[in-house]
Amino acid sequence: METSFEAETRAVFDRYQRQQENDDHIFERLVSLIEEEYFGLPTGSFHGLDVLDAGCGSNANASYAFLRKGARSVVSLDLSNDWMDCARKRLSRFGPRSALVTGSVLDLPFDDENFDFVHCAGVLPHTRDPKKGFEELARVTRPGGSFFLTIMGTANGVIYRCINHLRELYKTDDQFRTAIDNLNAYTAREAIDWLLKTKASEEKEYIAGENEFFRSLFDDDLFVTIRDRFQAPTYHEFSFTEVQIRGWYAECGFENIRRISRYTRDFHNLRRFLAPMYRHYDHPLARFWFGDGCIQMIGDKPGN
Ligand SMILES: C[S@@+](CC[C@H](N)C(=O)[O-])C[C@H]1O[C@@H](n2cnc3c(N)ncnc32)[C@H](O)[C@@H]1O
């Protein structure tokens, strides 16, 4: 039974995820995150696998990537079924290899040991019991298979301290909430035009190309992310640590547990200057800004 919290979570994400589906650059950028190299696997490793994309989102970008990489079947699962029309726009070309399922990671509607590869990105903090969700995902992983998880780490870096603070402000301050809710390419362009025009009228110095460069830092892809950080309901603040998640894998009997560098490609905006810190999460600069950062881990379930 879906709770009102879950229904709200779904509704908020549905808006972003439809926008991402509608923009080929953003959709392809998300799809490009599924690369064997990223998971430390040889090319072709997804070929012939049965994959679960748990909490796939309305555009099911990772499901699409696994199918394009030759998975035998991909089950895309999310709450309710209001997202399926959106997911089908890209997935229907794969025919019966793609299945869309309504369900919760807290109570997966599958037998034990059902999938060779379980993928769950950015979902668990939105559930009321992340550990239970983890155990469910571990349960449906086949012996010899792998389970990949993305979970936002603890807010011990500057950026997430700010985000947690601003998330509180978003709940209580009408002016801030309205500004975030209205943030999009159009409103941002108006603000940037005003800034650059005013700057030009008040300053004489101009560096060749600076206005174009400044504009290039902001695009819809960035604004979707910013709105997501403030608007998306979470049961849990960003409070997970790498050590804790490693412990969960170990408790569930996984081996070869490894954190992988966040793989980022094709940002056309400000985030391309942050991407080196996503990839080198252990560098002191990355630790300063992001703390434990966005934790991406994978573990293998021992074979029979
Ligand atoms: C940050 S989005 C991530 C979507 C997708 N995995 C991606 O990486 O683009 C979080 C998703 O988790 C889903 N979700 C939240 N609680 C869930 C639950 N209990 N079971 C399954 N999905 C859930 C939301 O509906 C939303 O689509």
The ligand as an SDF file (V2000), in Angstrom:
LIG
                    3D

 27 29  0  0  0  0  0  0  0  0999 V2000
   16.3590   10.0720   -7.4540 C   0  0  0  0  0  0  0  0  0  0  0  0
   15.1050    9.1530   -8.3200 S   0  0  0  0  0  0  0  0  0  0  0  0
   16.1670    8.0190   -9.1920 C   0  0  0  0  0  0  0  0  0  0  0  0
   15.5820    7.4820  -10.4600 C   0  0  0  0  0  0  0  0  0  0  0  0
   16.5170    6.5950  -11.2840 C   0  0  0  0  0  0  0  0  0  0  0  0
   17.0070    5.4690  -10.5090 N   0  0  0  0  0  0  0  0  0  0  0  0
   17.6800    7.4010  -11.8220 C   0  0  0  0  0  0  0  0  0  0  0  0
   18.8060    7.1890  -11.3410 O   0  0  0  0  0  0  0  0  0  0  0  0
   17.4760    8.2290  -12.7290 O   0  0  0  0  0  0  0  0  0  0  0  0
   14.3920    8.1730   -7.0370 C   0  0  0  0  0  0  0  0  0  0  0  0
   13.3000    7.1980   -7.5150 C   0  0  0  0  0  0  0  0  0  0  0  0
   12.9970    6.2810   -6.4600 O   0  0  0  0  0  0  0  0  0  0  0  0
   11.6170    5.9870   -6.5220 C   0  0  0  0  0  0  0  0  0  0  0  0
   11.2110    5.4260   -5.2300 N   0  0  0  0  0  0  0  0  0  0  0  0
   11.0470    6.0640   -4.0450 C   0  0  0  0  0  0  0  0  0  0  0  0
   10.6660    5.1880   -3.0910 N   0  0  0  0  0  0  0  0  0  0  0  0
   10.5970    3.9650   -3.6790 C   0  0  0  0  0  0  0  0  0  0  0  0
   10.2730    2.6560   -3.2220 C   0  0  0  0  0  0  0  0  0  0  0  0
    9.9290    2.4190   -1.9530 N   0  0  0  0  0  0  0  0  0  0  0  0
   10.3270    1.6430   -4.1110 N   0  0  0  0  0  0  0  0  0  0  0  0
   10.6610    1.8510   -5.4030 C   0  0  0  0  0  0  0  0  0  0  0  0
   10.9950    3.0740   -5.9020 N   0  0  0  0  0  0  0  0  0  0  0  0
   10.9510    4.1190   -5.0450 C   0  0  0  0  0  0  0  0  0  0  0  0
   10.9850    7.3230   -6.8550 C   0  0  0  0  0  0  0  0  0  0  0  0
    9.6680    7.1610   -7.3510 O   0  0  0  0  0  0  0  0  0  0  0  0
   11.9770    7.8610   -7.8790 C   0  0  0  0  0  0  0  0  0  0  0  0
   11.6160    7.5290   -9.1940 O   0  0  0  0  0  0  0  0  0  0  0  0
  1  2  1  0
  2  3  1  0
  2 10  1  0
  3  4  1  0
  4  5  1  0
  5  6  1  0
  5  7  1  0
  7  8  2  0
  7  9  1  0
 10 11  1  0
 11 12  1  0
 11 26  1  0
 12 13  1  0
 13 14  1  0
 13 24  1  0
 14 15  1  0
 14 23  1  0
 15 16  2  0
 16 17  1  0
 17 18  1  0
 17 23  2  0
 18 19  1  0
 18 20  2  0
 20 21  1  0
 21 22  2  0
 22 23  1  0
 24 25  1  0
 24 26  1  0
 26 27  1  0
M  CHG  2   2   1   9  -1
M  END
$$$$
